[in-house]
Amino acid sequence: MISVLFHACLYLSDRLGAACDFQVMGLESDRLVEWILEQQLPFDVLYYYGCDRPIHISYAPQQRQSIWTFTDGGVPRLQFSQ
C-alpha cells in the first residue's frame, strides 16, 4: 500500500493507507458522495467540504467508513462512523 513517508523513512501516519482529494467536473460533490455510499465502496475516512469543492477520501486497512462534513467556517462535524 501507499503511505506518506518522512525523509528518514518513517511513516507520518500509522494508518498505512492512501488518500487523495478529487472532484468530478460537472458533478456536485454531494452526488459523488451519494454514489460512493450507494456503491458501498470501501474507505477509511471521507471529508466533505461542500457541493462545489473536492472531497478527501482515504483507504486504509481499518475501513472505518467515517464521514466528516465541515461548516463554512471550517469546523468539522462527524456525521457517521462504524
DSSP file (Angstrom, degrees, kcal/mol; ACC not computed):
  #  RESIDUE AA STRUCTURE BP1 BP2  ACC     N-H-->O    O-->H-N    N-H-->O    O-->H-N    TCO  KAPPA ALPHA  PHI   PSI    X-CA   Y-CA   Z-CA
    1    1 A M              0   0    0      0, 0.0     2,-0.3     0, 0.0    16,-0.1   0.000 360.0 360.0 360.0 156.8    0.0    0.0    0.0
    2    2 A I        +     0   0    0     14,-0.0     2,-0.3     2,-0.0     0, 0.0  -0.695 360.0 164.7 -87.7 140.1    1.0    3.6   -0.5
    3    3 A S        -     0   0    0     -2,-0.3     2,-0.4    13,-0.1    15,-0.1  -0.977  42.4 -93.7-149.6 159.6    1.6    5.7    2.6
    4    4 A V        -     0   0    0     -2,-0.3     8,-1.6    13,-0.1     9,-0.5  -0.601  41.5-159.9 -78.1 130.8    3.3    9.1    3.3
    5    5 A L  B     -A   11   0A   0     -2,-0.4     6,-0.2     6,-0.2     2,-0.2  -0.891   9.8-137.3-113.5 143.6    6.9    8.7    4.3
    6    6 A F    >   -     0   0    0      4,-2.9     3,-2.4    -2,-0.4     4,-0.2  -0.484  40.4 -94.7 -86.0 165.3    9.1   11.2    6.1
    7    7 A H  T 3  S+     0   0    0      1,-0.3    -1,-0.1     2,-0.2    -2,-0.0   0.811 126.8  53.8 -53.5 -34.7   12.7   11.9    5.0
    8    8 A A  T 3  S-     0   0    0      2,-0.1    -1,-0.3     1,-0.0     3,-0.1   0.205 124.2-103.6 -87.3  17.2   14.1    9.3    7.4
    9    9 A C  S <  S+     0   0    0     -3,-2.4     2,-0.4     1,-0.3    -2,-0.2   0.815  77.5 139.7  64.3  32.4   11.7    6.7    6.0
   10   10 A L        -     0   0    0     -4,-0.2    -4,-2.9     2,-0.0    -1,-0.3  -0.882  57.2-113.7-103.0 138.8    9.3    7.0    9.0
   11   11 A Y  B     -A    5   0A   0     -2,-0.4    -6,-0.2    -6,-0.2     3,-0.1  -0.491  12.3-151.8 -70.7 138.0    5.6    6.9    8.4
   12   12 A L  S    S+     0   0    0     -8,-1.6     2,-0.4    -2,-0.2    -1,-0.1   0.719  85.9  33.2 -78.4 -22.0    3.8   10.1    9.2
   13   13 A S    >   -     0   0    0     -9,-0.5     3,-0.6     4,-0.1    -1,-0.1  -0.979  67.1-145.6-133.9 145.4    0.6    8.1    9.9
   14   14 A D  T 3  S+     0   0    0     -2,-0.4    -1,-0.0     1,-0.2    -3,-0.0   0.364  85.1  88.9 -89.3   6.2    0.2    4.7   11.4
   15   15 A R  T 3  S-     0   0    0     45,-0.1    47,-0.3    46,-0.0    -1,-0.2   0.720  77.4-152.3 -77.1 -20.6   -2.9    4.0    9.2
   16   16 A L    <   +     0   0    0     -3,-0.6     2,-0.2     1,-0.2   -13,-0.1   0.904  53.6 105.8  51.7  51.4   -0.7    2.6    6.4
   17   17 A G        -     0   0    0     43,-0.1     2,-0.3   -16,-0.1    43,-0.2  -0.459  65.8-102.2-133.2-154.0   -3.1    3.6    3.6
   18   18 A A  E     -B   59   0B   0     41,-2.5    41,-3.3    -2,-0.2     2,-0.3  -0.957  26.9-173.1-140.2 156.1   -3.5    6.1    0.8
   19   19 A A  E     +B   58   0B   0     -2,-0.3     2,-0.3    39,-0.3    39,-0.2  -0.984   3.7 177.7-148.6 156.7   -5.6    9.2    0.4
   20   20 A C  E     -B   57   0B   0     37,-2.2    37,-2.5    -2,-0.3     2,-0.4  -0.989  23.9-133.6-155.6 158.5   -6.5   11.8   -2.3
   21   21 A D  E     +B   56   0B   0     -2,-0.3     2,-0.3    35,-0.2    35,-0.2  -0.950  39.5 158.1-108.5 133.4   -8.6   14.9   -2.9
   22   22 A F  E     -B   55   0B   0     33,-2.2    33,-2.6    -2,-0.4     2,-0.3  -0.995  26.9-162.8-155.5 162.5  -10.6   14.9   -6.1
   23   23 A Q        -     0   0    0     -2,-0.3     2,-0.7    31,-0.2     5,-0.1  -0.993  20.5-134.2-144.1 139.8  -13.6   16.4   -7.8
   24   24 A V    >   -     0   0    0      3,-0.4     3,-2.0    -2,-0.3     8,-0.1  -0.877  31.3-121.9 -98.7 118.3  -15.5   15.2  -10.9
   25   25 A M  T 3  S+     0   0    0     -2,-0.7     3,-0.1     1,-0.3    -1,-0.0  -0.339  96.0  18.2 -61.1 134.3  -16.1   18.1  -13.3
   26   26 A G  T 3  S+     0   0    0      1,-0.1     2,-0.4    -2,-0.0    -1,-0.3   0.471 108.8  93.8  83.9   2.7  -19.8   18.6  -13.9
   27   27 A L  S <  S-     0   0    0     -3,-2.0    -3,-0.4    24,-0.0    -1,-0.1  -0.991  75.1-126.5-130.2 125.2  -20.9   16.6  -10.9
   28   28 A E    >>  -     0   0    0     -2,-0.4     4,-1.6     1,-0.1     3,-0.8  -0.426  23.3-123.2 -68.5 144.6  -21.6   18.2   -7.5
   29   29 A S  H 3> S+     0   0    0     22,-2.6     4,-2.4     1,-0.3     5,-0.2   0.782 109.2  60.9 -63.8 -29.0  -19.6   16.6   -4.7
   30   30 A D  H 3> S+     0   0    0      1,-0.2     4,-2.1     2,-0.2    -1,-0.3   0.882 105.5  48.8 -65.4 -35.0  -22.7   15.7   -2.7
   31   31 A R  H <> S+     0   0    0     -3,-0.8     4,-2.2     2,-0.2    -2,-0.2   0.867 109.7  52.7 -68.5 -36.6  -23.8   13.5   -5.6
   32   32 A L  H  X S+     0   0    0     -4,-1.6     4,-2.4     2,-0.2    -2,-0.2   0.919 109.5  48.0 -63.7 -44.3  -20.4   11.9   -5.7
   33   33 A V  H  X S+     0   0    0     -4,-2.4     4,-2.3     2,-0.2     5,-0.2   0.917 110.1  52.4 -63.2 -43.3  -20.6   11.1   -2.0
   34   34 A E  H  X S+     0   0    0     -4,-2.1     4,-2.8     1,-0.2    -1,-0.2   0.916 110.0  49.2 -57.8 -43.3  -24.0    9.6   -2.5
   35   35 A W  H  X S+     0   0    0     -4,-2.2     4,-2.4     2,-0.2    -2,-0.2   0.916 108.9  51.8 -63.8 -44.0  -22.7    7.4   -5.3
   36   36 A I  H  <>S+     0   0    0     -4,-2.4     5,-2.0     1,-0.2     4,-0.3   0.916 114.3  43.9 -57.9 -44.1  -19.7    6.2   -3.2
   37   37 A L  H ><5S+     0   0    0     -4,-2.3     3,-1.0     1,-0.2    -2,-0.2   0.902 112.0  51.9 -69.8 -41.4  -22.1    5.2   -0.4
   38   38 A E  H 3<5S+     0   0    0     -4,-2.8    -2,-0.2     1,-0.3    -1,-0.2   0.878 111.0  48.0 -61.6 -37.9  -24.7    3.6   -2.8
   39   39 A Q  T 3<5S-     0   0    0     -4,-2.4    -1,-0.3    -5,-0.2    -2,-0.2   0.532 106.3-132.3 -79.3  -6.1  -21.9    1.5   -4.4
   40   40 A Q  T < 5 -     0   0    0     -3,-1.0    -3,-0.2    -4,-0.3    -2,-0.1   0.883  37.0-177.4  53.5  42.9  -20.7    0.6   -0.9
   41   41 A L      < -     0   0    0     -5,-2.0     2,-0.2    -6,-0.2    -1,-0.2  -0.467  28.6-110.9 -69.2 140.7  -17.1    1.4   -1.8
   42   42 A P        +     0   0    0      0, 0.0     2,-0.3     0, 0.0    -1,-0.1  -0.525  51.2 149.1 -74.6 138.2  -14.6    0.7    0.9
   43   43 A F        -     0   0    0     -2,-0.2    22,-1.2     1,-0.1    16,-0.3  -0.974  41.7-144.6-158.4 162.3  -12.9    3.7    2.5
   44   44 A D  S    S+     0   0    0     14,-3.4    22,-2.5     1,-0.4     2,-0.4   0.891  84.0   0.9 -93.0 -59.6  -11.5    4.7    5.9
   45   45 A V  E     -Cd  58  66B   0     13,-0.6    13,-2.5    20,-0.2     2,-0.4  -0.993  57.8-166.7-135.6 140.3  -12.4    8.4    6.1
   46   46 A L  E     -Cd  57  67B   0     20,-2.5    22,-2.9    -2,-0.4     2,-0.5  -0.997   6.6-160.2-126.3 127.8  -14.3   10.7    3.8
   47   47 A Y  E     -Cd  56  68B   0      9,-3.3     9,-2.1    -2,-0.4     2,-0.6  -0.939   3.5-165.3-109.0 125.6  -14.2   14.6    4.2
   48   48 A Y  E     +Cd  55  69B   0     20,-3.1    22,-1.1    -2,-0.5     7,-0.1  -0.952  12.8 173.1-112.6 118.8  -17.0   16.5    2.5
   49   49 A Y        -     0   0    0     -2,-0.6     2,-0.2     5,-0.5    -1,-0.1   0.556  61.4 -53.3-101.7 -11.3  -16.3   20.3    2.3
   50   50 A G    >   -     0   0    0      3,-0.2     3,-1.7     1,-0.1    -1,-0.4  -0.688  56.6 -83.2 146.2 159.7  -19.3   21.3    0.2
   51   51 A C  T 3  S+     0   0    0      1,-0.3   -22,-2.6    -2,-0.2   -20,-0.1   0.739 125.5  44.1 -65.5 -23.6  -21.0   20.6   -3.1
   52   52 A D  T 3  S+     0   0    0    -24,-0.2    -1,-0.3   -23,-0.1   -24,-0.0   0.180 104.5  77.2-106.7  17.7  -18.7   22.7   -5.2
   53   53 A R  S <  S-     0   0    0     -3,-1.7    -3,-0.2     1,-0.1    -4,-0.1  -0.870  86.6 -94.9-123.9 157.3  -15.4   21.6   -3.6
   54   54 A P        -     0   0    0      0, 0.0    -5,-0.5     0, 0.0     2,-0.3  -0.248  36.6-128.3 -63.4 157.1  -13.3   18.4   -3.9
   55   55 A I  E     -BC  22  48B   0    -33,-2.6   -33,-2.2    -7,-0.1     2,-0.5  -0.713  10.6-138.9 -99.2 160.0  -13.8   15.6   -1.4
   56   56 A H  E     +BC  21  47B   0     -9,-2.1    -9,-3.3    -2,-0.3     2,-0.4  -0.985  26.0 176.3-116.8 128.7  -11.0   13.9    0.5
   57   57 A I  E     -BC  20  46B   0    -37,-2.5   -37,-2.2    -2,-0.5     2,-0.3  -0.994   9.3-165.3-135.8 141.5  -11.1   10.2    0.8
   58   58 A S  E     -BC  19  45B   0    -13,-2.5   -14,-3.4    -2,-0.4   -13,-0.6  -0.924   7.5-154.4-126.2 152.6   -8.7    7.7    2.4
   59   59 A Y  E     +B   18   0B   0    -41,-3.3   -41,-2.5    -2,-0.3   -16,-0.1  -0.991  27.8 149.2-124.5 131.6   -8.3    4.0    2.1
   60   60 A A    >   -     0   0    0     -2,-0.4     3,-0.8   -43,-0.2   -43,-0.1  -0.963  59.9 -96.2-153.8 164.0   -6.7    2.0    4.9
   61   61 A P  T 3  S+     0   0    0      0, 0.0   -45,-0.1     0, 0.0   -44,-0.0   0.807 118.4  62.0 -56.4 -29.3   -6.9   -1.5    6.4
   62   62 A Q  T 3  S-     0   0    0    -47,-0.3   -19,-0.0     1,-0.0   -18,-0.0   0.872  76.3-169.4 -67.1 -37.4   -9.2   -0.1    9.2
   63   63 A Q    <   +     0   0    0     -3,-0.8   -19,-0.2     1,-0.1   -20,-0.1   0.918  14.9 169.3  43.0  57.5  -12.0    0.9    6.7
   64   64 A R        -     0   0    0      1,-0.1    18,-2.1   -22,-0.1   -20,-0.2   0.683  34.5-140.9 -70.4 -19.3  -13.9    2.8    9.5
   65   65 A Q        +     0   0    0    -22,-1.2     2,-0.3     1,-0.2   -20,-0.2   0.868  36.1 172.0  57.4  38.8  -16.2    4.5    6.9
   66   66 A S  E     -d   45   0B   0    -22,-2.5   -20,-2.5    15,-0.2     2,-0.5  -0.632  17.0-160.3 -78.8 134.6  -16.1    7.7    8.9
   67   67 A I  E     -dE  46  80B   0     13,-2.8    12,-3.2    -2,-0.3    13,-1.4  -0.978   7.8-173.3-120.8 123.3  -17.7   10.7    7.2
   68   68 A W  E     -dE  47  78B   0    -22,-2.9   -20,-3.1    -2,-0.5     2,-0.3  -0.937   3.6-168.2-115.4 136.6  -16.9   14.2    8.2
   69   69 A T  E     -dE  48  77B   0      8,-2.5     8,-2.7    -2,-0.4     2,-0.4  -0.811  12.2-142.9-113.7 163.4  -18.6   17.4    7.0
   70   70 A F  E     - E   0  76B   0    -22,-1.1    -2,-0.0    -2,-0.3   -23,-0.0  -0.981   9.6-128.1-130.7 138.6  -17.3   20.9    7.6
   71   71 A T    >   -     0   0    0      4,-2.2     3,-2.2    -2,-0.4     6,-0.0  -0.244  41.0 -97.1 -71.1 169.8  -19.1   24.2    8.3
   72   72 A D  T 3  S+     0   0    0      1,-0.3    -1,-0.1     2,-0.1   -23,-0.0   0.783 128.8  56.3 -59.1 -26.2  -18.4   27.2    6.1
   73   73 A G  T 3  S-     0   0    0      2,-0.1    -1,-0.3     1,-0.0    -2,-0.0   0.424 123.3-106.7 -85.7   1.0  -16.1   28.3    8.9
   74   74 A G    <   +     0   0    0     -3,-2.2    -2,-0.1     1,-0.3   -25,-0.0   0.594  67.8 149.2  87.3  11.6  -14.1   25.0    8.6
   75   75 A V        -     0   0    0      1,-0.0    -4,-2.2     2,-0.0    -1,-0.3  -0.690  42.8-131.1 -81.8 123.7  -15.4   23.4   11.8
   76   76 A P  E     -E   70   0B   0      0, 0.0     2,-0.4     0, 0.0    -6,-0.2  -0.431  21.1-170.0 -77.2 148.3  -15.5   19.6   11.4
   77   77 A R  E     -E   69   0B   0     -8,-2.7    -8,-2.5    -2,-0.1     2,-0.5  -0.981  21.5-132.3-136.3 124.2  -18.6   17.5   12.3
   78   78 A L  E     +E   68   0B   0     -2,-0.4   -10,-0.2   -10,-0.2     3,-0.1  -0.651  27.0 175.8 -74.4 121.7  -18.6   13.7   12.4
   79   79 A Q  E     -     0   0B   0    -12,-3.2     2,-0.3    -2,-0.5   -11,-0.2   0.789  63.0  -4.3 -96.3 -36.2  -21.6   12.5   10.5
   80   80 A F  E     +E   67   0B   0    -13,-1.4   -13,-2.8     0, 0.0    -1,-0.4  -0.978  57.2 168.5-160.0 143.4  -21.1    8.8   10.6
   81   81 A S              0   0    0     -2,-0.3   -16,-0.2   -15,-0.2   -15,-0.2  -0.936 360.0 360.0-157.6 137.2  -18.5    6.2   11.8
   82   82 A Q              0   0    0    -18,-2.1   -17,-0.1    -2,-0.3   -16,-0.1   0.462 360.0 360.0 -82.9 360.0  -18.7    2.5   12.2
